[in-house]
Amino acid sequence: MKPFGWFMPATLIALGRFTAHASLPFTVTELQKIVPELAERSDARLACQLLEQRKLVMACTEQRNTWELTSAGLATCKAAMNVSLVEGKCKPALIRVNKSTSPSAADQLAPRLWALLRIRKVLTSLDAVQVLADAGDNTTYLQAVINRLLRAWREARPDALEISKKRANGSLRYVLKLDIGPQPPALAKAKKEAA
């Protein structure tokens, strides 16, 4: 039997890779996708509960079964990733040296994803990955980033983007109701810190 919390270091390291997207919430399913050690859904749920007990994440009030890193969680995850880099458990390319000069994966992906949504009018994260992924890309990570962007855009502009009641192979279908132009909706990066 595995010891209680055996997956926490891997979870912290994986969340550290998402520090550029810390203001966006994540679900148990997304956490399970980015942390290979969380093969069982129950392990992913337990990881979220443990993180919440340690005040590293907080439950989102707007969405059920979603969590968001707290400022302490963000610092802890960054530290875990930096330690793993020193110990050789993490690839250096996953670390962003300077947040202000190095664009995040979401920042680089957002214009392309928004353009694709404007062209297709209806899009799932899986469809977007098939179009936007380059050879050698980590498609699991890319799909998690796409899911977060689409969900955040929908929250920011519910008048422009909605989720269809009909799903495609179990994936949410995002429908563009109102074309607001070539720039994706602006996201409130520090909505919780401002409150």
Residue, then its C-alpha position, 0 to 999 in steps of 0.5 A: m500500500k502506498p503511503f498517505g500523500w506519496f503523490m504530493p511532491a509530484t503534484l507540487i512540481a506539476l502545479g509549479r509548471f502552471t505558475a504562469h496560469a495560477s489565476l486560472p482554476f483547475t479541476v480534478t480531471e485537469l490535475q490528473k492529466i498533468v500529474p502522471e502519478l495521479a493515475e486514479r481519480s481518487d488520488a487526484r481528489l485526495a491531492c486537491q483536498l490535501l492542498e486545500q487543508r494546507k491552504l495551498v489552494m482554495a475552492c473556487t466559489e464561481q465553479r463547483n469542484t475547481w481549485e485555484l492556487t493561493s499565494a502561498g501555494l504559488a510560492t510552494c509550487k515554484a519552490a518545489m519545481n526549482v528544487s526538482l530542477v536542481e535534483g534533475k527531476c524536471k526539464p529546464a525548459l519548463i522553468r520561466v526565468n523572468k515572468s515579465t520578459s518570457p511569455s507564458a504558454a497561455d500568452q503564446l497560445a491565446p491569439r492562435l486559439w482565439a483565431l481558431l475559435r473565430i474561424r470555426k465558431v464551435l470548438t472543443s479542447l481536443d479539436a484545438v489540440q489537433v490543430l494547434a499542437d506542434a510536433g513534440d508538444n506535450t499535448t496533455y499540457l497543451q489541452a489543459v492550457i486550452n481548457r483553462l483559456l476557453r473556460a476563462w474567456r467564457e467567464a470573462r465574456p459570457d455574452a460572446l462565448e457559451i458552452s453548448k449543452k451538446r458535448a462532442n465525445g465527452s468534451l465541452r463544446y464552446v460556441l462563439k455567439l458574438d465575434i468581439g474582434p481579433q483580440p481574445p477577451a481580457l482576463a482578470k489576472a489578479k481578481k482574488e488579490a484585488a478583493 
